[in-house]
Amino acid sequence: MNILAGFADISLGQFVLVGGMALLASIVGGLAGYGTGALMPLVLVPKIGAELLSPLMASGLEGAAVIATDAVISVVTGLIKISVFGLAGVLTAQVLAFALLIGAIAIPGAFLAKAFVERMPVHIHTAILDAAVMVGGIVMITAALRVNA
């Protein structure tokens, strides 16, 4: 499979949109500890199709340790997904091209988030994490109510 061929079907507008969202999502994910996986599908699903945190804090982790632990979990989960979808034969060159784009842009975003977290007092970072969990819960409840309505 030629991954570079996957970039042939990506317009400049899509490239900028996905890249911008990857940067934003990586910074939000780095600050809040999650959210990256919730933001990226907004721009990816229309193009390629659809083919936490509180336990970490409850265990005593705080600040950068929460983010680092969540990042390791995300990497392992991502590798498992790649393996499963690869073995199932559903990974296309375009999907891999988008993955490379997102990864190349998300890495600097994670370092920006790390710089923010290192300069931020722990109580402010904890408040951001709490807010992220509450917003995530509200979004899930709202979505459930819409489905059941």
N, C-alpha and C positions, 0 to 999 in steps of 0.2 A: 504494500500500500504506500503510495507516494503522498506524504503529509503535505508537501508544498503544493500539490495539486488542490488540496482542500482550500487553500487561500484564494484560488482562482475564482471561486463563486462568492467571495466576500467583497462587498462594495466598500469604498472608502468610508461612507457614512456608517455602515455596520461595524467596520473596524474601529472607528472612533467611538461609537456608542458602546460597544462591548468593552473596549479598552478603558473608557472613562468609568463605566460601571464597575469594572474589575478593580480599578484604583479606589473608588469610593467604597465598594464592598470590603476591600481588604483593610481599609482604615477603620471603617465601622466595626468589622469583625475583630480587628486588633484591639480596639478600645472596649467593645462590649463583650467580646469573647465568643460571640456568635452573630449571625446575621448575614454573613457572606453567602451562605447557601440559600438564604431567603431572598436576597437581592438579585443574584445573578440569573436565576430562572426568568425574571421579568423581561430580560432582553434576549435570552437564549431560546426559550421555548417557542416563540413565534418563528425563529429562524431555523432551528434544527429539530424541533419537536421535543416531546417529553420522554422519548424512548429511555448536657448543657451546663449547663453551667452551674445552676444552683447546687447540684451534688458536689461539684468541685470546691465551691466556696464552703459548703457545709463540712467538708472534710478538712478544712483549715487552710486551704490555699487562698492566697490573695495577690492582688496586683499582677505582675508579670508572670507569676507561677500559674495562675489560672489560664492566662492566654497561651502560655507555652504548652501546658498540658492539653488544652483544647486543640491546639495546632497539631500536636502529635497524634491525637485521636483522629483528627480530620485527614491527616496524611495516610494513616493506616486504612481508614475507611475508604479513601479515594483509591488507594492501590487495590483494595479488594474489589471495588466497583469496576475498575479498569480491567481487572482479571476476568471477572464474571462476564462483562459485556464483550470483552475481546474474545473469550471462548465461545460466546453465543453468536459471534459474527455480526454484531450490530454496530460496531465502531466503524465510522466512515472516516475518510480523509478530512472532511470538513469538520467533523466533531473533534478530531485530534488537533486540527489547525486552531480551532477556537480554544481548546484546552491549553495549547502552547501560548497563545496570545494572553489568555487570562493568567496563566502562571508567570509569564514574563513581566506582567504589569503588577500582579498582586504581591510579588516579593518586595519591590520597593515600598508598596503601600503598607505592608506589614512592618517594615522598618520605620516608616513614619509614625505608625501607631505606637510602636515600641518607644520611640522618642517622646511621644506625648505622654504615655503611661509613666515613663521614668521621671518626668518633670511634674507629674500630677500627684497631689496628696492622696493617700490611700482612701480617705473617707470620700473624696470626690469620685475616685475610680469605682469604689463600692457602690456609690449612688448611681453611676452610669450603668453598672452591671445590674443593679436592682431594677432600674428603669427599663433596660433592655428585656429583662425577664417579664416585667409587667406588660410592656407593649406586645411582646410575643404572645403572652397569654390572652390579651384582649383580642388580638388578631385571630387567634385560633378559635376563641369563643364566638366571635362575630361570624367567622366562616362557618362554624357548626350551626349557628342559628339560621344563616342564610340557606344552608342545605336542607335543614329541617322545616323551613317555612313554606 
